[in-house]
Amino acid sequence: MTIHSTLLNSMPEMVAIRRDLHEHPELGLEEVRTSEVVARHLESYGYTVTRGLAKTGVVATLSNGTGRRSIGIRADFDALPIFEETGLAYASKTPGKMHACGHDGHTAMLLGAAKAIAERRNFDGTVHLIFQPAEENFGGAKIMVKEGLFEKFPCDAVFALHNEPNLPFGQFALREGPIMAAVDEARITVNGVGGHGAEPQETLDPVVCGASIVMALQTIVSRNIHPLDPTVVTVGSFHAGSASNIIPSRAEIVVGIRSFDPTVRDELERRIRLIAERQAESYGMSATVDYQRFYDATINHKAETDLVRDLAVRFAGADKVVDLERPFMGSEDFAYMLKERPGTYFFLGGRSGENDRSLHHPGYNFNDDLLPIGAAFWTELAEHYLRAG
């Protein structure tokens, strides 16, 4: 792999930044300290820094030469509401908050690239480095776009990556088209009539009705959606009652939904509403459905995906670059940036051993050895996209 000497020399700084961020995790739209750390480093590298987009977002801009082209590279920097169980010397100092998805690493590697890009100045045009809050829960990318991200910082193309501990170390994994799913949530409330558990005939039991709804929901993917359309309907929560001798008056069911095709997404909502309402009606009860659409599917553009693939092959070797056969069912709010500008989102493998923890696990830790690789690739991409001369 082509790792610039600048980046190798910056490795201690990147590691220090990453571990500092890991020690001080902040949740979405609360990343005040994180934002200030990022902005301070960027200003020291010579960037024009804009704070405050989506509350805590930071955008750094650097121009060189006379070129009119521009590139946007995004890193997310929010943490998760998880109690850390790594036992690391630099573990979270805030109980219940943890960098369990590697956003601390994404931020550190883009800061490493920022420094190298500024020192080398081997480009002709404008680089916009987008440090985004609230990827995990509040759609920070969508908020930044709504607040005029691309009007204030025009980008001809945008790029983002995510570390993946389940992929071989240093492997680039990408695909044209859908790469991450749309995610929705349905909260179903079944309204019955409670009473004594010894006299169920005097009640309308929402637990039995709810169980019927749960089972009926399992038929949507198998019987209503085409087998070749990737779809997930998961009942993640079912709450009702408090004791064995009490029949409650209501039950609450929470359903997670994943899809890629907009038509399929519409059909999923229609079927979930229909099943909940009609199943409840058949038991003499009623059900209400609060259906929320969250992140859209992340759809990569062909030209930018081809560009990253070709560059990754030159950078890491053909054996380190794979095209994914199928998309991931997780979600990603970079989708909203890709809806506004052409670009691509890809994965960088970080597996370090047999005992690696997956993303969002309380024992997960970002692999620091990825820092110079990610930083070097971002540097190569910016310089390639904005070729001088």
C-alpha positions as CSV (number, residue, x, y, z in Angstrom):
1,M,0.0,0.0,0.0
2,T,1.1,3.5,-0.7
3,I,1.5,5.2,2.7
4,H,3.0,8.6,2.4
5,S,5.9,9.4,4.8
6,T,3.9,12.4,5.9
7,L,1.2,10.0,7.2
8,L,3.6,7.6,8.8
9,N,5.1,10.5,10.7
10,S,1.6,11.5,11.7
11,M,0.6,8.1,13.1
12,P,1.3,9.0,16.7
13,E,-0.8,12.1,16.4
14,M,-3.7,10.2,14.7
15,V,-3.6,7.6,17.4
16,A,-3.6,10.2,20.2
17,I,-6.5,12.0,18.6
18,R,-8.5,8.8,18.1
19,R,-7.9,7.6,21.7
20,D,-8.7,11.0,23.1
21,L,-12.0,11.0,21.2
22,H,-12.7,7.5,22.4
23,E,-12.2,8.5,26.1
24,H,-14.6,11.4,25.6
25,P,-17.6,10.1,23.6
26,E,-20.6,12.3,22.9
27,L,-23.9,11.4,21.5
28,G,-25.6,12.8,18.4
29,L,-26.0,16.6,18.3
30,E,-24.2,16.9,21.6
31,E,-20.6,16.6,20.3
32,V,-19.5,20.0,21.6
33,R,-16.0,18.9,22.8
34,T,-15.5,16.6,19.8
35,S,-16.4,19.4,17.4
36,E,-13.9,21.8,19.1
37,V,-11.1,19.2,19.0
38,V,-11.7,18.6,15.3
39,A,-11.9,22.4,14.5
40,R,-8.8,23.2,16.4
41,H,-6.7,20.7,14.6
42,L,-8.0,21.7,11.2
43,E,-7.3,25.4,11.9
44,S,-3.7,24.5,12.8
45,Y,-3.3,22.7,9.5
46,G,-4.4,25.9,7.6
47,Y,-8.0,25.2,6.7
48,T,-10.8,27.6,6.7
49,V,-13.1,26.1,9.3
50,T,-16.9,26.5,9.6
51,R,-18.6,25.4,12.8
52,G,-22.2,25.0,13.7
53,L,-23.8,23.2,10.7
54,A,-26.3,20.7,12.3
55,K,-25.4,22.2,15.7
56,T,-22.0,20.6,16.1
57,G,-20.9,19.8,12.5
58,V,-17.6,21.1,11.2
59,V,-16.6,21.7,7.5
60,A,-13.0,22.5,6.6
61,T,-12.1,24.0,3.3
62,L,-8.8,24.3,1.5
63,S,-8.2,25.6,-2.1
64,N,-5.1,25.3,-4.2
65,G,-4.3,26.5,-7.7
66,T,-6.9,27.7,-10.1
67,G,-9.1,24.6,-10.6
68,R,-12.8,24.9,-10.3
69,R,-13.5,21.3,-9.3
70,S,-14.3,20.4,-5.7
71,I,-14.5,17.2,-3.7
72,G,-16.3,16.4,-0.4
73,I,-15.0,13.7,2.0
74,R,-17.1,13.0,5.1
75,A,-16.3,11.5,8.5
76,D,-18.9,10.9,11.3
77,F,-18.0,11.6,14.9
78,D,-20.9,10.7,17.2
79,A,-20.9,7.9,19.8
80,L,-23.5,5.4,20.9
81,P,-25.5,5.0,24.2
82,I,-23.6,1.9,25.2
83,F,-21.8,1.0,28.4
84,E,-18.2,0.2,27.4
85,E,-16.7,-3.2,28.3
86,T,-13.3,-3.1,26.7
87,G,-11.2,-2.5,29.8
88,L,-8.9,-0.3,27.7
89,A,-6.7,2.3,29.4
90,Y,-8.4,4.9,27.2
91,A,-11.9,3.5,27.7
92,S,-14.9,5.9,27.9
93,K,-14.9,8.2,30.9
94,T,-18.7,8.7,30.5
95,P,-20.7,5.7,31.6
96,G,-23.4,4.8,29.1
97,K,-21.6,6.5,26.2
98,M,-19.1,4.7,23.9
99,H,-17.5,4.9,20.5
100,A,-18.7,1.4,19.6
101,C,-18.9,2.0,15.8
102,G,-15.4,3.5,15.1
103,H,-16.5,7.0,14.4
104,D,-13.5,8.1,16.5
105,G,-11.3,6.3,14.0
106,H,-13.1,7.8,11.0
107,T,-12.5,11.2,12.4
108,A,-8.8,10.6,13.2
109,M,-8.0,9.3,9.8
110,L,-9.7,12.2,8.0
111,L,-7.8,14.6,10.2
112,G,-4.6,12.7,9.2
113,A,-5.5,13.1,5.6
114,A,-6.3,16.8,6.2
115,K,-2.8,17.4,7.4
116,A,-1.2,15.5,4.6
117,I,-3.3,17.2,1.9
118,A,-2.4,20.7,3.3
119,E,1.3,19.9,3.6
120,R,1.6,18.3,0.1
121,R,-0.8,20.7,-1.7
122,N,-0.6,18.3,-4.7
123,F,-4.1,19.2,-6.0
124,D,-5.8,21.9,-8.1
125,G,-9.2,22.9,-6.9
126,T,-11.1,22.8,-3.5
127,V,-11.2,20.2,-0.8
128,H,-14.2,20.2,1.6
129,L,-13.8,17.9,4.6
130,I,-17.1,17.3,6.3
131,F,-17.1,16.2,9.9
132,Q,-20.7,15.1,10.6
133,P,-22.6,14.7,13.9
134,A,-25.5,12.4,14.7
135,E,-25.1,9.6,12.2
136,E,-26.4,7.0,14.6
137,N,-29.8,8.4,15.5
138,F,-30.7,11.8,14.3
139,G,-29.7,12.0,10.7
140,G,-27.0,14.6,11.0
141,A,-26.3,14.3,7.2
142,K,-29.9,15.1,6.4
143,I,-29.8,18.1,8.8
144,M,-26.5,19.4,7.3
145,V,-28.0,19.1,3.8
146,K,-31.2,20.9,4.9
147,E,-29.1,23.7,6.4
148,G,-27.4,24.3,3.0
149,L,-24.3,22.1,3.1
150,F,-23.8,21.9,-0.6
151,E,-24.9,25.5,-1.3
152,K,-22.3,26.8,1.1
153,F,-19.7,24.2,0.2
154,P,-20.3,23.1,-3.5
155,C,-19.0,19.6,-4.1
156,D,-18.8,17.9,-7.5
157,A,-18.7,14.5,-5.7
158,V,-18.8,13.2,-2.1
159,F,-17.2,10.2,-0.5
160,A,-17.3,8.3,2.8
161,L,-16.1,5.1,4.3
162,H,-16.9,2.9,7.2
163,N,-14.5,0.5,9.0
164,E,-15.7,-3.1,9.1
165,P,-14.1,-5.5,11.7
166,N,-15.7,-8.5,10.0
167,L,-13.8,-7.9,6.7
168,P,-10.0,-8.8,6.3
169,F,-7.7,-6.0,7.4
170,G,-7.1,-3.4,4.7
171,Q,-9.7,-4.8,2.3
172,F,-11.8,-2.3,0.3
173,A,-15.4,-3.5,-0.2
174,L,-17.7,-1.6,-2.4
175,R,-20.6,-1.9,-4.9
176,E,-22.4,0.2,-7.4
177,G,-26.1,0.9,-6.5
178,P,-27.7,0.0,-3.2
179,I,-25.1,-0.6,-0.4
180,M,-27.1,0.1,2.8
181,A,-30.8,-0.3,3.5
182,A,-33.6,2.1,4.2
183,V,-34.7,1.8,7.8
184,D,-38.2,2.3,9.2
185,E,-40.0,1.6,12.5
186,A,-43.6,0.7,13.4
187,R,-45.0,1.1,16.9
188,I,-48.1,-0.9,17.2
189,T,-50.5,-0.4,20.1
190,V,-53.2,-3.0,20.7
191,N,-56.1,-1.7,22.8
192,G,-58.0,-4.3,24.7
193,V,-60.0,-4.6,28.0
194,G,-58.0,-5.7,31.0
195,G,-59.2,-7.7,34.0
196,H,-58.5,-10.6,36.3
197,G,-56.4,-13.4,34.9
198,A,-58.8,-16.0,36.4
199,E,-61.7,-14.6,34.3
200,P,-60.3,-14.1,30.8
201,Q,-63.8,-14.3,29.3
202,E,-64.6,-10.9,30.9
203,T,-61.7,-9.3,29.1
204,L,-60.3,-8.6,25.6
205,D,-56.8,-9.9,26.0
206,P,-54.3,-7.7,24.0
207,V,-51.5,-10.2,24.7
208,V,-53.1,-13.0,22.7
209,C,-54.0,-10.5,20.0
210,G,-50.5,-9.1,20.0
211,A,-49.0,-12.6,19.6
212,S,-51.2,-13.1,16.6
213,I,-50.0,-9.9,15.1
214,V,-46.4,-10.9,15.7
215,M,-46.9,-14.2,13.9
216,A,-48.8,-12.6,11.0
217,L,-46.1,-10.1,10.5
218,Q,-43.7,-12.9,9.7
219,T,-45.6,-13.7,6.5
220,I,-45.0,-10.3,4.9
221,V,-41.5,-11.0,3.7
222,S,-42.2,-14.7,2.8
223,R,-45.6,-14.1,1.1
224,N,-46.0,-10.5,0.1
225,I,-42.6,-9.4,-1.1
226,H,-40.7,-10.7,-4.1
227,P,-38.0,-13.2,-3.0
228,L,-35.3,-11.3,-4.8
229,D,-36.1,-8.0,-3.1
230,P,-33.9,-7.8,0.1
231,T,-36.3,-7.1,3.0
232,V,-36.3,-7.5,6.8
233,V,-39.2,-7.2,9.2
234,T,-38.1,-7.7,12.8
235,V,-40.2,-7.5,16.0
236,G,-37.7,-6.2,18.4
237,S,-40.0,-5.4,21.4
238,F,-43.3,-6.7,22.8
239,H,-44.4,-5.2,26.1
240,A,-47.6,-6.0,28.0
241,G,-48.7,-6.8,31.5
242,S,-47.0,-6.9,34.8
243,A,-48.2,-10.1,36.6
244,S,-49.6,-13.6,35.9
245,N,-53.0,-12.9,37.3
246,I,-53.6,-9.6,35.5
247,I,-54.7,-9.3,31.9
248,P,-53.5,-5.9,30.7
249,S,-55.5,-3.4,28.8
250,R,-53.0,-2.9,26.1
251,A,-49.9,-4.3,24.4
252,E,-47.1,-2.5,22.6
253,I,-45.1,-4.0,19.7
254,V,-42.1,-2.3,18.1
255,V,-41.1,-3.4,14.6
256,G,-37.9,-2.7,12.7
257,I,-38.2,-2.6,8.9
258,R,-35.4,-2.7,6.3
259,S,-35.7,-2.4,2.5
260,F,-34.1,-0.9,-0.6
261,D,-36.8,-0.4,-3.3
262,P,-39.2,2.5,-2.7
263,T,-42.2,0.5,-4.0
264,V,-41.3,-2.3,-1.6
265,R,-41.0,0.2,1.2
266,D,-44.5,1.4,0.5
267,E,-45.9,-2.1,0.4
268,L,-44.3,-3.0,3.7
269,E,-46.0,-0.1,5.4
270,R,-49.3,-0.9,3.9
271,R,-49.1,-4.6,4.9
272,I,-48.0,-3.8,8.5
273,R,-50.8,-1.4,9.0
274,L,-53.4,-3.8,7.5
275,I,-52.2,-6.8,9.5
276,A,-52.2,-4.9,12.8
277,E,-55.6,-3.4,12.3
278,R,-57.4,-6.4,10.9
279,Q,-55.9,-8.9,13.4
280,A,-57.0,-6.7,16.2
281,E,-60.4,-6.3,14.7
282,S,-60.8,-10.1,14.4
283,Y,-60.3,-10.3,18.2
284,G,-62.8,-7.5,18.9
285,M,-60.1,-5.0,19.6
286,S,-58.4,-2.0,17.9
287,A,-54.8,-1.3,17.0
288,T,-53.0,1.9,16.1
289,V,-49.8,2.1,14.1
290,D,-47.3,4.9,14.5
291,Y,-45.1,4.3,11.4
292,Q,-41.9,6.3,11.1
293,R,-39.6,6.4,8.0
294,F,-36.1,7.0,9.1
295,Y,-33.0,6.8,6.8
296,D,-33.4,6.2,3.1
297,A,-31.4,3.6,1.3
298,T,-27.8,4.4,0.5
299,I,-27.4,4.3,-3.3
300,N,-23.9,4.6,-4.8
301,H,-23.3,6.2,-8.1
302,K,-21.5,4.3,-10.9
303,A,-18.8,6.7,-12.0
304,E,-17.6,7.5,-8.4
305,T,-17.7,3.8,-7.4
306,D,-15.6,2.9,-10.5
307,L,-13.2,5.7,-9.6
308,V,-12.8,4.4,-6.0
309,R,-12.4,0.8,-7.2
310,D,-9.7,1.7,-9.7
311,L,-7.8,3.9,-7.2
312,A,-8.1,1.2,-4.5
313,V,-6.6,-1.4,-6.8
314,R,-3.6,0.8,-7.5
315,F,-3.4,1.8,-3.9
316,A,-3.7,-1.6,-2.2
317,G,-3.6,-4.3,-5.0
318,A,-6.4,-6.2,-6.7
319,D,-6.4,-8.9,-4.0
320,K,-7.4,-6.2,-1.5
321,V,-10.5,-4.9,-3.4
322,V,-13.8,-6.8,-3.6
323,D,-17.2,-6.0,-5.1
324,L,-19.9,-6.9,-2.6
325,E,-22.4,-9.5,-4.0
326,R,-25.2,-8.0,-1.9
327,P,-25.8,-4.8,0.1
328,F,-25.7,-4.6,3.9
329,M,-29.1,-4.4,5.7
330,G,-27.7,-1.8,8.1
331,S,-28.5,1.9,7.4
332,E,-26.4,5.0,6.9
333,D,-27.5,8.7,6.7
334,F,-24.8,9.4,4.1
335,A,-27.7,8.4,1.9
336,Y,-28.9,12.0,2.0
337,M,-25.6,13.4,0.8
338,L,-25.7,10.9,-2.1
339,K,-29.2,12.0,-3.0
340,E,-27.8,15.6,-3.5
341,R,-24.4,14.9,-5.1
342,P,-22.8,12.0,-6.9
343,G,-20.5,9.9,-4.9
344,T,-19.9,6.5,-3.2
345,Y,-19.8,4.9,0.2
346,F,-17.5,1.9,0.9
347,F,-16.0,-0.3,3.6
348,L,-12.5,-0.7,4.8
349,G,-11.8,-4.0,6.5
350,G,-10.3,-3.9,10.0
351,R,-10.1,-7.4,11.2
352,S,-7.2,-7.9,13.6
353,G,-7.8,-11.4,15.0
354,E,-10.2,-14.1,15.9
355,N,-11.6,-12.3,18.9
356,D,-12.6,-9.0,17.2
357,R,-16.0,-7.6,18.3
358,S,-18.5,-6.5,15.8
359,L,-19.7,-2.9,15.5
360,H,-22.1,-1.7,18.3
361,H,-20.7,-4.4,20.7
362,P,-19.7,-3.1,24.1
363,G,-16.3,-4.7,23.7
364,Y,-15.6,-3.3,20.2
365,N,-12.5,-1.1,19.6
366,F,-11.4,0.5,16.4
367,N,-8.2,-0.9,14.9
368,D,-5.6,1.9,15.0
369,D,-3.5,0.2,12.3
370,L,-6.2,1.3,9.9
371,L,-5.5,5.0,10.5
372,P,-2.6,5.5,8.1
373,I,-4.3,3.4,5.4
374,G,-7.5,5.4,5.6
375,A,-5.7,8.7,5.8
376,A,-3.4,7.8,2.9
377,F,-6.3,6.7,0.7
378,W,-8.3,9.9,1.4
379,T,-5.2,11.8,0.4
380,E,-4.7,9.8,-2.8
381,L,-8.4,10.3,-3.6
382,A,-8.4,14.0,-3.1
383,E,-5.2,14.5,-5.2
384,H,-6.4,12.1,-7.9
385,Y,-9.8,13.7,-8.2
386,L,-8.3,17.2,-8.2
387,R,-5.3,16.4,-10.4
388,A,-2.9,19.3,-10.6
389,G,-1.7,20.2,-14.1
